[in-house]
């Protein structure tokens, strides 16, 4: 009895006007007001005035399949099966093939402008669906038995290939570390690079050089930035099979070779760029300087050829296949 009295008193206190103490109220639009002074007493709940038919007997059915419409009852009829299948197909959200590749690159730590340019390159390469329908055999997938793992490996191969092409255009990314982490086979990567290159050429698209190396930059400063960018890239490849101390010696010797041939790599360069590398692009110039350095430091041909296997630069295959002749020519220059 005591509890019921206490509850009644509590309700009366809530409904009592705080201004005048009156207990007589009338309903307004949003509040119940005191009839004496007009102050709001109790807030009214929202009322739409509509009750769902299903709520009369049971609670309304929740949609647990998708955000589109209500759940279609599965009563076993051909009608419900057909419309249920249609609903699932329409409401199912799946990444496109290019988005899956870009997603793998993003998970590997690639971001910023490099990631956006990668997506652009892949979309152009897949303009005729040649990328998403590519089924070339991959050596790395032979060791995989799970279909999902094989599909993931193929996606990662294209991601690494795209990042390699961007790396050559001065878009910084850890493609070498990514390639090793994903255990990408060299032949698979090279074939994917060739495939993407053919697709880009067929679509008349040339990957633009990273604009950060072009803005407010003279042709001499641009050449210098490009040379050091590619030297860093080749350093990473060398470090994968040569001792770090020896790699440092190779790079230092390569910089000296570039400087002696007028390349803008230090304060002592002539900046005339009138040496043996003058008609070579920055990537090949950096590579040739490294070959010179390795020969002068008495590295064997197999160590030099391994660099080409790690990073086969277009236009240098003949040089690596004729290292004996290159050695003789270098001896004559010195």
KEPA-771994 format. One record per residue (C-alpha): residue number from 1; residue in one letter; x, y, z. Coordinates in steps of 0.2 Angstrom, whole numbers. Each point is the difference from the previous one (the first is absolute). Example, Ala and Ser with C-alpha at 12.3 -4.5 7.8 and 13.67 -1.06 7.14 Angstrom:
BEGIN
<pt><i>1</i><aa>a</aa><u>62</u><v>-22</v><w>39</w></pt>
<pt><i>2</i><aa>s</aa><u>6</u><v>17</v><w>-3</w></pt>
***
This chain:
BEGIN
<pt><i>1</i><aa>x</aa><u>0</u><v>0</v><w>0</w></pt>
<pt><i>2</i><aa>x</aa><u>14</u><v>12</v><w>5</w></pt>
<pt><i>3</i><aa>x</aa><u>9</u><v>-3</v><w>-17</w></pt>
<pt><i>4</i><aa>x</aa><u>-16</u><v>4</v><w>-10</w></pt>
<pt><i>5</i><aa>x</aa><u>-3</u><v>16</v><w>9</w></pt>
<pt><i>6</i><aa>x</aa><u>18</u><v>5</v><w>-3</w></pt>
<pt><i>7</i><aa>x</aa><u>-2</u><v>-4</v><w>-18</w></pt>
<pt><i>8</i><aa>x</aa><u>-16</u><v>11</v><w>-1</w></pt>
<pt><i>9</i><aa>x</aa><u>9</u><v>14</v><w>9</w></pt>
<pt><i>10</i><aa>x</aa><u>14</u><v>-1</v><w>-12</w></pt>
<pt><i>11</i><aa>x</aa><u>-11</u><v>1</v><w>-15</w></pt>
<pt><i>12</i><aa>x</aa><u>-10</u><v>15</v><w>7</w></pt>
<pt><i>13</i><aa>x</aa><u>16</u><v>9</v><w>3</w></pt>
<pt><i>14</i><aa>x</aa><u>5</u><v>-2</v><w>-18</w></pt>
<pt><i>15</i><aa>x</aa><u>-16</u><v>6</v><w>-6</w></pt>
<pt><i>16</i><aa>x</aa><u>-1</u><v>15</v><w>12</w></pt>
<pt><i>17</i><aa>x</aa><u>4</u><v>17</v><w>-8</w></pt>
<pt><i>18</i><aa>x</aa><u>17</u><v>7</v><w>6</w></pt>
<pt><i>19</i><aa>x</aa><u>-6</u><v>17</v><w>-2</w></pt>
<pt><i>20</i><aa>x</aa><u>-16</u><v>1</v><w>9</w></pt>
<pt><i>21</i><aa>x</aa><u>-2</u><v>-17</v><w>7</w></pt>
<pt><i>22</i><aa>x</aa><u>-16</u><v>-4</v><w>-9</w></pt>
<pt><i>23</i><aa>x</aa><u>-5</u><v>-18</v><w>-5</w></pt>
<pt><i>24</i><aa>x</aa><u>-12</u><v>3</v><w>-14</w></pt>
<pt><i>25</i><aa>x</aa><u>8</u><v>-1</v><w>-17</w></pt>
<pt><i>26</i><aa>x</aa><u>-5</u><v>0</v><w>-19</w></pt>
<pt><i>27</i><aa>x</aa><u>9</u><v>-8</v><w>-15</w></pt>
<pt><i>28</i><aa>x</aa><u>8</u><v>12</v><w>-12</w></pt>
<pt><i>29</i><aa>x</aa><u>10</u><v>-4</v><w>-16</w></pt>
<pt><i>30</i><aa>x</aa><u>16</u><v>-6</v><w>9</w></pt>
<pt><i>31</i><aa>x</aa><u>-3</u><v>2</v><w>19</w></pt>
<pt><i>32</i><aa>x</aa><u>-14</u><v>-2</v><w>13</w></pt>
<pt><i>33</i><aa>x</aa><u>-2</u><v>18</v><w>6</w></pt>
<pt><i>34</i><aa>x</aa><u>-7</u><v>7</v><w>17</w></pt>
<pt><i>35</i><aa>x</aa><u>-17</u><v>7</v><w>-3</w></pt>
<pt><i>36</i><aa>x</aa><u>3</u><v>14</v><w>14</w></pt>
<pt><i>37</i><aa>x</aa><u>17</u><v>7</v><w>-6</w></pt>
<pt><i>38</i><aa>x</aa><u>3</u><v>-8</v><w>-17</w></pt>
<pt><i>39</i><aa>x</aa><u>17</u><v>-7</v><w>4</w></pt>
<pt><i>40</i><aa>x</aa><u>5</u><v>-17</v><w>-8</w></pt>
<pt><i>41</i><aa>x</aa><u>-1</u><v>-14</v><w>13</w></pt>
<pt><i>42</i><aa>x</aa><u>4</u><v>-17</v><w>-9</w></pt>
<pt><i>43</i><aa>x</aa><u>7</u><v>-3</v><w>-18</w></pt>
<pt><i>44</i><aa>x</aa><u>-11</u><v>-10</v><w>-11</w></pt>
<pt><i>45</i><aa>x</aa><u>7</u><v>-15</v><w>-10</w></pt>
<pt><i>46</i><aa>x</aa><u>0</u><v>0</v><w>-19</w></pt>
<pt><i>47</i><aa>x</aa><u>-16</u><v>-8</v><w>-7</w></pt>
<pt><i>48</i><aa>x</aa><u>-1</u><v>-3</v><w>-19</w></pt>
<pt><i>49</i><aa>x</aa><u>-18</u><v>-6</v><w>1</w></pt>
<pt><i>50</i><aa>x</aa><u>4</u><v>-15</v><w>-9</w></pt>
<pt><i>51</i><aa>x</aa><u>1</u><v>-18</v><w>5</w></pt>
<pt><i>52</i><aa>x</aa><u>8</u><v>-14</v><w>-11</w></pt>
<pt><i>53</i><aa>x</aa><u>-12</u><v>-14</v><w>-2</w></pt>
<pt><i>54</i><aa>x</aa><u>13</u><v>-12</v><w>5</w></pt>
<pt><i>55</i><aa>x</aa><u>2</u><v>9</v><w>16</w></pt>
<pt><i>56</i><aa>x</aa><u>-18</u><v>-4</v><w>5</w></pt>
<pt><i>57</i><aa>x</aa><u>4</u><v>-18</v><w>2</w></pt>
<pt><i>58</i><aa>x</aa><u>19</u><v>-2</v><w>1</w></pt>
<pt><i>59</i><aa>x</aa><u>15</u><v>10</v><w>-1</w></pt>
<pt><i>60</i><aa>x</aa><u>5</u><v>7</v><w>-17</w></pt>
<pt><i>61</i><aa>x</aa><u>12</u><v>-12</v><w>-10</w></pt>
<pt><i>62</i><aa>x</aa><u>18</u><v>7</v><w>-1</w></pt>
<pt><i>63</i><aa>x</aa><u>10</u><v>-1</v><w>-16</w></pt>
<pt><i>64</i><aa>x</aa><u>16</u><v>-10</v><w>3</w></pt>
<pt><i>65</i><aa>x</aa><u>5</u><v>-2</v><w>-18</w></pt>
<pt><i>66</i><aa>x</aa><u>3</u><v>17</v><w>-7</w></pt>
<pt><i>67</i><aa>x</aa><u>-4</u><v>18</v><w>1</w></pt>
<pt><i>68</i><aa>x</aa><u>-12</u><v>-1</v><w>-15</w></pt>
<pt><i>69</i><aa>x</aa><u>-18</u><v>-3</v><w>5</w></pt>
<pt><i>70</i><aa>x</aa><u>-7</u><v>-13</v><w>12</w></pt>
<pt><i>71</i><aa>x</aa><u>5</u><v>-18</v><w>1</w></pt>
<pt><i>72</i><aa>x</aa><u>-8</u><v>-11</v><w>-13</w></pt>
<pt><i>73</i><aa>x</aa><u>-9</u><v>-15</v><w>9</w></pt>
<pt><i>74</i><aa>x</aa><u>8</u><v>-16</v><w>-6</w></pt>
<pt><i>75</i><aa>x</aa><u>-15</u><v>-11</v><w>-1</w></pt>
<pt><i>76</i><aa>x</aa><u>7</u><v>-12</v><w>-13</w></pt>
<pt><i>77</i><aa>x</aa><u>-10</u><v>6</v><w>-15</w></pt>
<pt><i>78</i><aa>x</aa><u>8</u><v>4</v><w>-16</w></pt>
<pt><i>79</i><aa>x</aa><u>-5</u><v>18</v><w>1</w></pt>
<pt><i>80</i><aa>x</aa><u>8</u><v>3</v><w>17</w></pt>
<pt><i>81</i><aa>x</aa><u>16</u><v>-9</v><w>-6</w></pt>
<pt><i>82</i><aa>x</aa><u>1</u><v>10</v><w>-15</w></pt>
<pt><i>83</i><aa>x</aa><u>-3</u><v>17</v><w>8</w></pt>
<pt><i>84</i><aa>x</aa><u>11</u><v>-5</v><w>15</w></pt>
<pt><i>85</i><aa>x</aa><u>15</u><v>-4</v><w>-12</w></pt>
<pt><i>86</i><aa>x</aa><u>-3</u><v>17</v><w>-9</w></pt>
<pt><i>87</i><aa>x</aa><u>0</u><v>9</v><w>16</w></pt>
<pt><i>88</i><aa>x</aa><u>16</u><v>-8</v><w>6</w></pt>
<pt><i>89</i><aa>x</aa><u>9</u><v>4</v><w>-17</w></pt>
<pt><i>90</i><aa>x</aa><u>-6</u><v>18</v><w>0</w></pt>
<pt><i>91</i><aa>x</aa><u>4</u><v>4</v><w>18</w></pt>
<pt><i>92</i><aa>x</aa><u>17</u><v>-9</v><w>0</w></pt>
<pt><i>93</i><aa>x</aa><u>14</u><v>12</v><w>0</w></pt>
<pt><i>94</i><aa>x</aa><u>17</u><v>-7</v><w>-7</w></pt>
<pt><i>95</i><aa>x</aa><u>16</u><v>9</v><w>-4</w></pt>
<pt><i>96</i><aa>x</aa><u>5</u><v>1</v><w>-19</w></pt>
<pt><i>97</i><aa>x</aa><u>15</u><v>-9</v><w>-5</w></pt>
<pt><i>98</i><aa>x</aa><u>10</u><v>16</v><w>-1</w></pt>
<pt><i>99</i><aa>x</aa><u>-6</u><v>5</v><w>17</w></pt>
<pt><i>100</i><aa>x</aa><u>6</u><v>-16</v><w>7</w></pt>
<pt><i>101</i><aa>x</aa><u>18</u><v>3</v><w>-7</w></pt>
<pt><i>102</i><aa>x</aa><u>0</u><v>17</v><w>7</w></pt>
<pt><i>103</i><aa>x</aa><u>-6</u><v>-6</v><w>17</w></pt>
<pt><i>104</i><aa>x</aa><u>14</u><v>-12</v><w>1</w></pt>
<pt><i>105</i><aa>x</aa><u>13</u><v>14</v><w>-4</w></pt>
<pt><i>106</i><aa>x</aa><u>-8</u><v>11</v><w>13</w></pt>
<pt><i>107</i><aa>x</aa><u>1</u><v>-14</v><w>13</w></pt>
<pt><i>108</i><aa>x</aa><u>18</u><v>-2</v><w>-4</w></pt>
<pt><i>109</i><aa>x</aa><u>3</u><v>18</v><w>5</w></pt>
<pt><i>110</i><aa>x</aa><u>-2</u><v>10</v><w>-17</w></pt>
<pt><i>111</i><aa>x</aa><u>-9</u><v>16</v><w>2</w></pt>
<pt><i>112</i><aa>x</aa><u>-2</u><v>18</v><w>-6</w></pt>
<pt><i>113</i><aa>x</aa><u>2</u><v>4</v><w>-18</w></pt>
<pt><i>114</i><aa>x</aa><u>9</u><v>-16</v><w>-4</w></pt>
<pt><i>115</i><aa>x</aa><u>-16</u><v>-10</v><w>4</w></pt>
<pt><i>116</i><aa>x</aa><u>-11</u><v>12</v><w>-11</w></pt>
<pt><i>117</i><aa>x</aa><u>11</u><v>-1</v><w>-15</w></pt>
<pt><i>118</i><aa>x</aa><u>1</u><v>-19</v><w>2</w></pt>
<pt><i>119</i><aa>x</aa><u>-19</u><v>-1</v><w>-1</w></pt>
<pt><i>120</i><aa>x</aa><u>0</u><v>11</v><w>-15</w></pt>
<pt><i>121</i><aa>x</aa><u>13</u><v>-11</v><w>-9</w></pt>
<pt><i>122</i><aa>x</aa><u>-9</u><v>-16</v><w>5</w></pt>
<pt><i>123</i><aa>x</aa><u>-17</u><v>7</v><w>-6</w></pt>
<pt><i>124</i><aa>x</aa><u>8</u><v>4</v><w>-17</w></pt>
<pt><i>125</i><aa>x</aa><u>8</u><v>-17</v><w>-1</w></pt>
<pt><i>126</i><aa>x</aa><u>-17</u><v>-8</v><w>3</w></pt>
<pt><i>127</i><aa>x</aa><u>-10</u><v>11</v><w>-12</w></pt>
<pt><i>128</i><aa>x</aa><u>-4</u><v>-15</v><w>-11</w></pt>
<pt><i>129</i><aa>x</aa><u>-1</u><v>-12</v><w>15</w></pt>
<pt><i>130</i><aa>x</aa><u>17</u><v>-8</v><w>-5</w></pt>
<pt><i>131</i><aa>x</aa><u>7</u><v>2</v><w>17</w></pt>
<pt><i>132</i><aa>x</aa><u>-15</u><v>-7</v><w>10</w></pt>
<pt><i>133</i><aa>x</aa><u>-1</u><v>-15</v><w>-13</w></pt>
<pt><i>134</i><aa>x</aa><u>18</u><v>-3</v><w>-1</w></pt>
<pt><i>135</i><aa>x</aa><u>4</u><v>-19</v><w>4</w></pt>
<pt><i>136</i><aa>x</aa><u>18</u><v>-1</v><w>-4</w></pt>
<pt><i>137</i><aa>x</aa><u>9</u><v>-14</v><w>9</w></pt>
<pt><i>138</i><aa>x</aa><u>10</u><v>5</v><w>16</w></pt>
<pt><i>139</i><aa>x</aa><u>14</u><v>-9</v><w>7</w></pt>
<pt><i>140</i><aa>x</aa><u>-3</u><v>6</v><w>17</w></pt>
<pt><i>141</i><aa>x</aa><u>-18</u><v>-7</v><w>0</w></pt>
<pt><i>142</i><aa>x</aa><u>6</u><v>-18</v><w>-3</w></pt>
<pt><i>143</i><aa>x</aa><u>5</u><v>-2</v><w>19</w></pt>
<pt><i>144</i><aa>x</aa><u>-18</u><v>6</v><w>5</w></pt>
<pt><i>145</i><aa>x</aa><u>-14</u><v>-12</v><w>1</w></pt>
<pt><i>146</i><aa>x</aa><u>-14</u><v>11</v><w>6</w></pt>
<pt><i>147</i><aa>x</aa><u>-9</u><v>9</v><w>-13</w></pt>
<pt><i>148</i><aa>x</aa><u>-2</u><v>16</v><w>10</w></pt>
<pt><i>149</i><aa>x</aa><u>19</u><v>0</v><w>3</w></pt>
<pt><i>150</i><aa>x</aa><u>3</u><v>-1</v><w>-19</w></pt>
<pt><i>151</i><aa>x</aa><u>-12</u><v>14</v><w>-3</w></pt>
<pt><i>152</i><aa>x</aa><u>9</u><v>11</v><w>13</w></pt>
<pt><i>153</i><aa>x</aa><u>17</u><v>-4</v><w>-7</w></pt>
<pt><i>154</i><aa>x</aa><u>-5</u><v>5</v><w>-17</w></pt>
<pt><i>155</i><aa>x</aa><u>-7</u><v>17</v><w>7</w></pt>
<pt><i>156</i><aa>x</aa><u>16</u><v>3</v><w>9</w></pt>
<pt><i>157</i><aa>x</aa><u>10</u><v>-4</v><w>-16</w></pt>
<pt><i>158</i><aa>x</aa><u>-9</u><v>14</v><w>-9</w></pt>
<pt><i>159</i><aa>x</aa><u>1</u><v>12</v><w>15</w></pt>
<pt><i>160</i><aa>x</aa><u>19</u><v>-3</v><w>1</w></pt>
<pt><i>161</i><aa>x</aa><u>2</u><v>2</v><w>-19</w></pt>
<pt><i>162</i><aa>x</aa><u>-10</u><v>17</v><w>0</w></pt>
<pt><i>163</i><aa>x</aa><u>11</u><v>6</v><w>15</w></pt>
<pt><i>164</i><aa>x</aa><u>15</u><v>-4</v><w>-10</w></pt>
<pt><i>165</i><aa>x</aa><u>-5</u><v>10</v><w>-15</w></pt>
<pt><i>166</i><aa>x</aa><u>-4</u><v>15</v><w>12</w></pt>
<pt><i>167</i><aa>x</aa><u>17</u><v>-2</v><w>8</w></pt>
<pt><i>168</i><aa>x</aa><u>8</u><v>3</v><w>-17</w></pt>
<pt><i>169</i><aa>x</aa><u>-10</u><v>16</v><w>-1</w></pt>
<pt><i>170</i><aa>x</aa><u>6</u><v>6</v><w>17</w></pt>
<pt><i>171</i><aa>x</aa><u>-15</u><v>-4</v><w>10</w></pt>
<pt><i>172</i><aa>x</aa><u>8</u><v>-7</v><w>17</w></pt>
<pt><i>173</i><aa>x</aa><u>-6</u><v>-16</v><w>6</w></pt>
<pt><i>174</i><aa>x</aa><u>8</u><v>-15</v><w>9</w></pt>
<pt><i>175</i><aa>x</aa><u>-3</u><v>-12</v><w>-15</w></pt>
<pt><i>176</i><aa>x</aa><u>15</u><v>-10</v><w>3</w></pt>
<pt><i>177</i><aa>x</aa><u>-4</u><v>-4</v><w>18</w></pt>
<pt><i>178</i><aa>x</aa><u>-18</u><v>-3</v><w>-5</w></pt>
<pt><i>179</i><aa>x</aa><u>5</u><v>-12</v><w>-13</w></pt>
<pt><i>180</i><aa>x</aa><u>11</u><v>-10</v><w>12</w></pt>
<pt><i>181</i><aa>x</aa><u>-14</u><v>0</v><w>14</w></pt>
<pt><i>182</i><aa>x</aa><u>-13</u><v>-7</v><w>-13</w></pt>
<pt><i>183</i><aa>x</aa><u>13</u><v>-12</v><w>-7</w></pt>
<pt><i>184</i><aa>x</aa><u>-3</u><v>5</v><w>-18</w></pt>
<pt><i>185</i><aa>x</aa><u>9</u><v>-10</v><w>-12</w></pt>
<pt><i>186</i><aa>x</aa><u>12</u><v>10</v><w>-12</w></pt>
<pt><i>187</i><aa>x</aa><u>-7</u><v>-7</v><w>-16</w></pt>
<pt><i>188</i><aa>x</aa><u>-18</u><v>3</v><w>5</w></pt>
<pt><i>189</i><aa>x</aa><u>4</u><v>18</v><w>4</w></pt>
<pt><i>190</i><aa>x</aa><u>10</u><v>3</v><w>-16</w></pt>
<pt><i>191</i><aa>x</aa><u>-15</u><v>-7</v><w>-10</w></pt>
<pt><i>192</i><aa>x</aa><u>-12</u><v>11</v><w>9</w></pt>
<pt><i>193</i><aa>x</aa><u>10</u><v>15</v><w>-3</w></pt>
<pt><i>194</i><aa>x</aa><u>1</u><v>-4</v><w>-19</w></pt>
<pt><i>195</i><aa>x</aa><u>-19</u><v>-3</v><w>0</w></pt>
<pt><i>196</i><aa>x</aa><u>-4</u><v>17</v><w>9</w></pt>
<pt><i>197</i><aa>x</aa><u>12</u><v>9</v><w>-12</w></pt>
<pt><i>198</i><aa>x</aa><u>-8</u><v>-7</v><w>-15</w></pt>
<pt><i>199</i><aa>x</aa><u>-17</u><v>5</v><w>6</w></pt>
<pt><i>200</i><aa>x</aa><u>5</u><v>18</v><w>4</w></pt>
<pt><i>201</i><aa>x</aa><u>8</u><v>1</v><w>-17</w></pt>
<pt><i>202</i><aa>x</aa><u>-15</u><v>-6</v><w>-9</w></pt>
<pt><i>203</i><aa>x</aa><u>-10</u><v>13</v><w>9</w></pt>
<pt><i>204</i><aa>x</aa><u>12</u><v>13</v><w>-5</w></pt>
<pt><i>205</i><aa>x</aa><u>4</u><v>4</v><w>19</w></pt>
<pt><i>206</i><aa>x</aa><u>17</u><v>5</v><w>7</w></pt>
<pt><i>207</i><aa>x</aa><u>2</u><v>0</v><w>19</w></pt>
<pt><i>208</i><aa>x</aa><u>4</u><v>18</v><w>4</w></pt>
<pt><i>209</i><aa>x</aa><u>16</u><v>4</v><w>10</w></pt>
<pt><i>210</i><aa>x</aa><u>-3</u><v>4</v><w>18</w></pt>
<pt><i>211</i><aa>x</aa><u>-5</u><v>18</v><w>0</w></pt>
<pt><i>212</i><aa>x</aa><u>9</u><v>3</v><w>17</w></pt>
<pt><i>213</i><aa>x</aa><u>17</u><v>-2</v><w>-10</w></pt>
<pt><i>214</i><aa>x</aa><u>-6</u><v>12</v><w>-14</w></pt>
<pt><i>215</i><aa>x</aa><u>-7</u><v>15</v><w>10</w></pt>
<pt><i>216</i><aa>x</aa><u>12</u><v>15</v><w>1</w></pt>
<pt><i>217</i><aa>x</aa><u>14</u><v>-12</v><w>-6</w></pt>
<pt><i>218</i><aa>x</aa><u>13</u><v>4</v><w>-14</w></pt>
<pt><i>219</i><aa>x</aa><u>4</u><v>-14</v><w>-12</w></pt>
<pt><i>220</i><aa>x</aa><u>17</u><v>-2</v><w>9</w></pt>
<pt><i>221</i><aa>x</aa><u>-9</u><v>-2</v><w>17</w></pt>
<pt><i>222</i><aa>x</aa><u>-12</u><v>-12</v><w>-7</w></pt>
<pt><i>223</i><aa>x</aa><u>14</u><v>-11</v><w>-7</w></pt>
<pt><i>224</i><aa>x</aa><u>9</u><v>0</v><w>17</w></pt>
<pt><i>225</i><aa>x</aa><u>-16</u><v>-5</v><w>9</w></pt>
<pt><i>226</i><aa>x</aa><u>-4</u><v>-14</v><w>-13</w></pt>
<pt><i>227</i><aa>x</aa><u>18</u><v>-7</v><w>1</w></pt>
<pt><i>228</i><aa>x</aa><u>0</u><v>-1</v><w>19</w></pt>
<pt><i>229</i><aa>x</aa><u>-18</u><v>-7</v><w>0</w></pt>
<pt><i>230</i><aa>x</aa><u>6</u><v>-14</v><w>-11</w></pt>
<pt><i>231</i><aa>x</aa><u>16</u><v>-3</v><w>9</w></pt>
<pt><i>232</i><aa>x</aa><u>-10</u><v>-2</v><w>16</w></pt>
<pt><i>233</i><aa>x</aa><u>-11</u><v>-13</v><w>-9</w></pt>
<pt><i>234</i><aa>x</aa><u>15</u><v>-10</v><w>-7</w></pt>
<pt><i>235</i><aa>x</aa><u>8</u><v>1</v><w>17</w></pt>
<pt><i>236</i><aa>x</aa><u>-15</u><v>-10</v><w>7</w></pt>
<pt><i>237</i><aa>x</aa><u>2</u><v>-13</v><w>-13</w></pt>
<pt><i>238</i><aa>x</aa><u>19</u><v>-2</v><w>3</w></pt>
<pt><i>239</i><aa>x</aa><u>-3</u><v>-1</v><w>19</w></pt>
<pt><i>240</i><aa>x</aa><u>-11</u><v>-16</v><w>-3</w></pt>
<pt><i>241</i><aa>x</aa><u>15</u><v>-10</v><w>-5</w></pt>
<pt><i>242</i><aa>x</aa><u>16</u><v>10</v><w>4</w></pt>
<pt><i>243</i><aa>x</aa><u>7</u><v>6</v><w>17</w></pt>
<pt><i>244</i><aa>x</aa><u>-5</u><v>17</v><w>5</w></pt>
<pt><i>245</i><aa>x</aa><u>18</u><v>7</v><w>2</w></pt>
<pt><i>246</i><aa>x</aa><u>4</u><v>-6</v><w>-18</w></pt>
<pt><i>247</i><aa>x</aa><u>-17</u><v>8</v><w>-6</w></pt>
<pt><i>248</i><aa>x</aa><u>5</u><v>16</v><w>7</w></pt>
<pt><i>249</i><aa>x</aa><u>17</u><v>-1</v><w>-9</w></pt>
<pt><i>250</i><aa>x</aa><u>-9</u><v>-3</v><w>-16</w></pt>
<pt><i>251</i><aa>x</aa><u>-12</u><v>15</v><w>1</w></pt>
<pt><i>252</i><aa>x</aa><u>14</u><v>11</v><w>5</w></pt>
<pt><i>253</i><aa>x</aa><u>11</u><v>-5</v><w>-15</w></pt>
<pt><i>254</i><aa>x</aa><u>-16</u><v>2</v><w>-11</w></pt>
<pt><i>255</i><aa>x</aa><u>-2</u><v>18</v><w>6</w></pt>
<pt><i>256</i><aa>x</aa><u>18</u><v>3</v><w>-4</w></pt>
<pt><i>257</i><aa>x</aa><u>-2</u><v>-7</v><w>-18</w></pt>
<pt><i>258</i><aa>x</aa><u>-16</u><v>11</v><w>-2</w></pt>
<pt><i>259</i><aa>x</aa><u>10</u><v>15</v><w>6</w></pt>
<pt><i>260</i><aa>x</aa><u>15</u><v>-3</v><w>-12</w></pt>
<pt><i>261</i><aa>x</aa><u>-12</u><v>-1</v><w>-15</w></pt>
<pt><i>262</i><aa>x</aa><u>-8</u><v>17</v><w>4</w></pt>
<pt><i>263</i><aa>x</aa><u>-16</u><v>-6</v><w>9</w></pt>
<pt><i>264</i><aa>x</aa><u>-7</u><v>12</v><w>13</w></pt>
<pt><i>265</i><aa>x</aa><u>3</u><v>-11</v><w>16</w></pt>
<pt><i>266</i><aa>x</aa><u>11</u><v>11</v><w>10</w></pt>
<pt><i>267</i><aa>x</aa><u>8</u><v>17</v><w>1</w></pt>
<pt><i>268</i><aa>x</aa><u>15</u><v>-5</v><w>-10</w></pt>
<pt><i>269</i><aa>x</aa><u>-10</u><v>-5</v><w>-16</w></pt>
<pt><i>270</i><aa>x</aa><u>1</u><v>11</v><w>-15</w></pt>
<pt><i>271</i><aa>x</aa><u>-19</u><v>-1</v><w>-2</w></pt>
<pt><i>272</i><aa>x</aa><u>3</u><v>0</v><w>-19</w></pt>
<pt><i>273</i><aa>x</aa><u>-5</u><v>-18</v><w>-1</w></pt>
<pt><i>274</i><aa>x</aa><u>11</u><v>-3</v><w>-15</w></pt>
<pt><i>275</i><aa>x</aa><u>7</u><v>-18</v><w>6</w></pt>
<pt><i>276</i><aa>x</aa><u>-4</u><v>-17</v><w>-5</w></pt>
<pt><i>277</i><aa>x</aa><u>-17</u><v>0</v><w>8</w></pt>
<pt><i>278</i><aa>x</aa><u>-6</u><v>16</v><w>-8</w></pt>
<pt><i>279</i><aa>x</aa><u>-12</u><v>-9</v><w>-13</w></pt>
<pt><i>280</i><aa>x</aa><u>-6</u><v>-12</v><w>13</w></pt>
<pt><i>281</i><aa>x</aa><u>-16</u><v>2</v><w>11</w></pt>
<pt><i>282</i><aa>x</aa><u>4</u><v>2</v><w>19</w></pt>
<pt><i>283</i><aa>x</aa><u>-5</u><v>-18</v><w>4</w></pt>
<pt><i>284</i><aa>x</aa><u>12</u><v>-8</v><w>-13</w></pt>
<pt><i>285</i><aa>x</aa><u>14</u><v>13</v><w>5</w></pt>
<pt><i>286</i><aa>x</aa><u>-2</u><v>-5</v><w>18</w></pt>
<pt><i>287</i><aa>x</aa><u>1</u><v>-18</v><w>-5</w></pt>
<pt><i>288</i><aa>x</aa><u>15</u><v>2</v><w>-11</w></pt>
<pt><i>289</i><aa>x</aa><u>9</u><v>9</v><w>13</w></pt>
<pt><i>290</i><aa>x</aa><u>-3</u><v>-14</v><w>12</w></pt>
<pt><i>291</i><aa>x</aa><u>7</u><v>-13</v><w>-13</w></pt>
<pt><i>292</i><aa>x</aa><u>15</u><v>11</v><w>-2</w></pt>
<pt><i>293</i><aa>x</aa><u>2</u><v>0</v><w>19</w></pt>
<pt><i>294</i><aa>x</aa><u>-2</u><v>-19</v><w>2</w></pt>
<pt><i>295</i><aa>x</aa><u>13</u><v>-3</v><w>-14</w></pt>
<pt><i>296</i><aa>x</aa><u>13</u><v>12</v><w>8</w></pt>
<pt><i>297</i><aa>x</aa><u>-3</u><v>-8</v><w>17</w></pt>
<pt><i>298</i><aa>x</aa><u>4</u><v>-18</v><w>-8</w></pt>
<pt><i>299</i><aa>x</aa><u>-18</u><v>-7</v><w>2</w></pt>
<pt><i>300</i><aa>x</aa><u>-3</u><v>-16</v><w>-11</w></pt>
<pt><i>301</i><aa>x</aa><u>-12</u><v>0</v><w>-15</w></pt>
<pt><i>302</i><aa>x</aa><u>-12</u><v>-11</v><w>9</w></pt>
<pt><i>303</i><aa>x</aa><u>-2</u><v>14</v><w>14</w></pt>
<pt><i>304</i><aa>x</aa><u>-3</u><v>13</v><w>-13</w></pt>
<pt><i>305</i><aa>x</aa><u>-12</u><v>-10</v><w>-10</w></pt>
<pt><i>306</i><aa>x</aa><u>-10</u><v>-4</v><w>16</w></pt>
<pt><i>307</i><aa>x</aa><u>-4</u><v>19</v><w>1</w></pt>
<pt><i>308</i><aa>x</aa><u>-9</u><v>-1</v><w>-17</w></pt>
<pt><i>309</i><aa>x</aa><u>-9</u><v>-16</v><w>6</w></pt>
<pt><i>310</i><aa>x</aa><u>-6</u><v>10</v><w>15</w></pt>
<pt><i>311</i><aa>x</aa><u>-5</u><v>15</v><w>-11</w></pt>
<pt><i>312</i><aa>x</aa><u>0</u><v>-2</v><w>-19</w></pt>
<pt><i>313</i><aa>x</aa><u>1</u><v>17</v><w>-6</w></pt>
<pt><i>314</i><aa>x</aa><u>-6</u><v>2</v><w>-18</w></pt>
<pt><i>315</i><aa>x</aa><u>14</u><v>3</v><w>-13</w></pt>
<pt><i>316</i><aa>x</aa><u>14</u><v>-7</v><w>10</w></pt>
<pt><i>317</i><aa>x</aa><u>-2</u><v>-19</v><w>-3</w></pt>
<pt><i>318</i><aa>x</aa><u>14</u><v>0</v><w>-14</w></pt>
<pt><i>319</i><aa>x</aa><u>12</u><v>9</v><w>13</w></pt>
<pt><i>320</i><aa>x</aa><u>-2</u><v>-14</v><w>13</w></pt>
<pt><i>321</i><aa>x</aa><u>2</u><v>-14</v><w>-13</w></pt>
<pt><i>322</i><aa>x</aa><u>16</u><v>8</v><w>-7</w></pt>
<pt><i>323</i><aa>x</aa><u>9</u><v>4</v><w>16</w></pt>
<pt><i>324</i><aa>x</aa><u>17</u><v>-5</v><w>-6</w></pt>
<pt><i>325</i><aa>x</aa><u>-1</u><v>13</v><w>-14</w></pt>
<pt><i>326</i><aa>x</aa><u>-6</u><v>13</v><w>12</w></pt>
<pt><i>327</i><aa>x</aa><u>15</u><v>-4</v><w>12</w></pt>
<pt><i>328</i><aa>x</aa><u>12</u><v>3</v><w>-15</w></pt>
<pt><i>329</i><aa>x</aa><u>-8</u><v>16</v><w>-5</w></pt>
<pt><i>330</i><aa>x</aa><u>0</u><v>7</v><w>18</w></pt>
<pt><i>331</i><aa>x</aa><u>18</u><v>-4</v><w>2</w></pt>
<pt><i>332</i><aa>x</aa><u>4</u><v>10</v><w>-16</w></pt>
<pt><i>333</i><aa>x</aa><u>-10</u><v>15</v><w>7</w></pt>
<pt><i>334</i><aa>x</aa><u>10</u><v>0</v><w>16</w></pt>
***
